[in-house]
Amino acid sequence: MLDYTYSPHVDFFIEYMEYETNYEMSTFHTHHKYEIYYEVEGTRRYFIEDASYIVNAGNVIMIGENQIHKTGSVGEGPSSRIVCNFSAEYLQEIADAFPDLDFFTFLGKEENHLLSNITVKQQNYVYSVLQQLMAIQGEEPENHAARKMLLATLLLQLKKMCEAQQKRGGDKGRVTNRIVDQIQSYIAEHYAEKLTLTGIASQFYISPYYLSRLFKKTINLSLIEYINGVRIKAAQSLIEKTNDSIATVAEKSGFMTSAHFRRVFKDATGLSPQQYRQYFKRVNKGN
């Protein structure tokens, strides 16, 4: 699956997966694609950017381009899900035909990441469309057309559900903690500096052990995983917006060595920093 999720040349991918017991993603990741995630069975914890969400069966997760995310288990029971990744280019023809419609930007908004306040009928609709998308096989032009139109229709309906959810008071699944929120703000300001568990704990007058457990429980990431996520986002921005060398990008993003930066960056994005720069220039050529 990682090849499809990360590879920039694959514009559409959908997969059903089930797990017999608790499953933890080994690391966060990000990609130049949007994502729709539907929880078929069980409960998961989903980390997106700087927030964590409890996702129950029938809930939908939506993620924008280049937003760092990861799932983790809740309890020991089985779970299953459908995940769909697609690029903006995949639906470009449809988006160009209806320029007044928003097919994409709502997916990346924080208030829309978790779609939980929806009816069983709406849940069944989303599940049914995703199943239809999985059922469309083959490379014939009519299959490509059917898949694209079906996906575009689903996106418009999801946007309506998001708008209705906000009118009803928003989702109820975000996990928050005051201390963790403060630590996240601290990391956002100091990510380029040397950060350690002990050093951050001392800043907030708590023990490293307590900080480690609290962070993991609240957002489903270790402290170093979260710091690396913030640094990768900063590095992506520098690679996209500057001509800084990869070594300079690593230093400005807070990584101690270029080798460590390259390894963490590729784990998160599926591309080396240099490949990422080449890809970004290619897809934005002429813009």
N, C-alpha and C positions, 0 to 999 in steps of 0.2 A: 504493500500500500504506500510506503514512504516514497517510492519512485514516482508514483502518480501524484501524490500530494505535493511533493517538492518540485518535480520536473516542470520547468516553465513551458515546455512544448506540448504538454497535455492540458487541454482547455476544459475538459469535463471528465469527472470521475464520480461514481456512486458505488457504495458497498454496504452490504448488511453484515454485521458481525455480532456474535454472541459469546459470552464468557460464562463458564460454569461457576466460577468463584471470583473473589476480588481481583481486579486487574488494575495495575498502576502504569500509566505511561512513564517511560524512563526519563523523559525530559520534555520541556516545553518546545514548541516549534512555531514557525510562522511561514507563510507562503503568499505569493502574489495571486491569491485566489480568494474568493468568497466561500463561506462554508455554511451549510445548513445541516444541523445535527438533530436527529429525532430520537428520543429515548423510547424504545419499544417496551422494554421490561426493566424493572429494577430502579435503583436510585444511584446517581453518580454525583460527584462534586466536579464542577467545571471552573477552571481558572482562566480568565480572559483579561489581559493587560494587568491592571492593578486591583481586580475584583474577583471574588469567588462566589459561585452560585450552587445551590442545591437543585439538582435536576431530577425530577420524578418521571415515571412513565407517562407519556402523553405530552411532555414538555418539549419545546423546540428551542435550540440554541442557534443564534445567528452571529456570524463573525465577519468583519470586514477584511479588506486586503491588509496584509502585513501586521495583523494584530496577533501578538503572542498568546498562545493558549495551550492548555493541557487538561486532561481529565484524570480523575482519581476515584478510587472506590469509596463507597460508604457501606460499611458492614461486610458480611461474608457471602451474601446471597448472589445468585446469578443475575446477569444483566445482558441486554442486547440493544443494539442501536443501528440506525441507518445514517451514514454520513455522505454528503454530497458536496464536492468541491467543483467550482467553475470559475473561469476568468471572465472579466468584463468583455474581452474580445469575443468570447463564445456567443454572446447575445448582442453583439454590436449592431448587426443588421436590424434586429427588432428594436433596439434602443434608438437607433437613428430614424426608424420609421415613425416612432412616437416620441419626439423630443420633449414633450411636456410631461412625460411620465417618469417617475423615479423608480428605476429597477434595482438600484444598487446601494445608494448612500445610506439608506435607513438601516442596512444590515450592520454597519459599523458603529452605530450610535449606542452609547452605554445603556440608555433606557430600553433598548430593544434587544439586548443580548439574550435575555431569557424571556421566552414567551410561555408563561405559565397560567395566566388568567384567561383561559379559553375553554369553550364548551367541549363536551365529548364529541359532538358532531363536528366541530372544527378540528379536533385532534384526529378523528377518523379521516377527514378530508386530506389533511397533510400526509398522513400515513398512506392513504390510497394513492395519492399522486406520486409519492416517492417509490411506491411499489411499481407503479406504471413506468416510471423512468428506468427502474432496474430491468423491467421486462422488455424494453425496447432494445433489441440487439441488431447487429449488422451495420454495415457501412453504406447502405443504399441511401440516396438523397432523401427519399421520403421518410426514412427513419431519423436522419439528422434533423429534418424539418419538424417532425412530430415531437422529438425530444426538446428542441429549442422552444417551440411554442408552449409545450406543457410546462417547462421550467419557468418561462416568462409569466405564464398565468399564475403559477404557484407564488412567484415573488410578489405579484400585485395583491394577491389575497393575503399573504403574510404581512404586507405593509398595512392593509386595512385592519388586520388583527392587532398589530402593534399600536395603531392609532386608537383603537377601541380599548385596549388594555390601559393605555395612559389615561383615558377618560375615566376609567374605573379605579384609578389610583396606582397603576403600575404593577410590576411583578412583586412577588413576596419572597423571592428566593435568594436575594443577595445576603451573603454572610458578612457581617461587619464586626469590628472590634476597635475601640477607641485607641488603644496603645498601638495596635498594628497600623491603623490609619496614620498615626503620627510617625511611626517608623518608616512607612512608605514615603511620606513627604520628606523625611530626612534623607532617605536614599536618593530621591529624585534630585535633591540639591547637591549631594556629595558623591554621586556615583563615580565621578572621574578621579576621586581620591582613593587611597588605600582603605578598604572597609573590612572589618573583621567582626565576627560574632561577639567577641569580648569587648571590642571597642564600642560597638553600637549598644550593647547591653549597658555599658557604663554610662552612656549618654542619657539613658532613660531610667537609670537607677534600678535595674532589674538584673537577675542572674542570667548568665548565658544559657543555662539549662532551661529556665522558664521561657526565655525569648525563643529558643529553638522550638520548644513544644508548642508555644502559643502561635507562632508563625505557621508551623506545619498544620496545626489543627484548623486555623482560620482560613488560610488560602491554599492549602494543599501543596505548598512548595516549601522546600528548605530555604533558609535565608540566602544561601549562596546561589541557588537556582533563581530566586527572585532578582537578586542583584545582577546576575548575568543577563537576565531578561531585559532589565532596564538598560544595561550597557549595550546589548545587541541592538535595541531600538535606536539608541544614540548613534551607534556605528552605522546603521543603515542610513540614517539621515545624513551623516557626514559623507558617506560614500556617494549618495545620490546628489548632494548639493555642493560638494567641494572637489577639488583635484588633489586633496591631501594623499600622501602615500599611505599604503596599508599600515605601515609601522606607525605613522603619525595618527591615523585613525584609531589604532589599538591604544595608543598612549592617551589620547583625548577621551576615549571611552572608558578608561579606567583599568584596562587589562595590563598586567605587569610585563608580559612578553608577547611578541607577535605570534609565536607558535601556539601559545594558549588561546589567543584571540582567534586564530584561524580554525582551531579545533572546535571551540565553542560556537563560533559563527556557523560553521558547516553543519554541526549537530542541529542547530536551531533552524536553519534556512534550507539545508540541502545543497547549498552552493558555497564555494569558497568566496572570500571577500572580493577577489579579482573577478571571478565568474559573475558574482552579483553585480558588480559595477558594469561589466560588459553587457549583461542582460538588461539592466536598467537603461543604459544608453540606447540599446537596440529598440526596446519597446517604446521609448520616448523620442525616438528620432523624428524630427519634423514637428514636434509639439512646441 
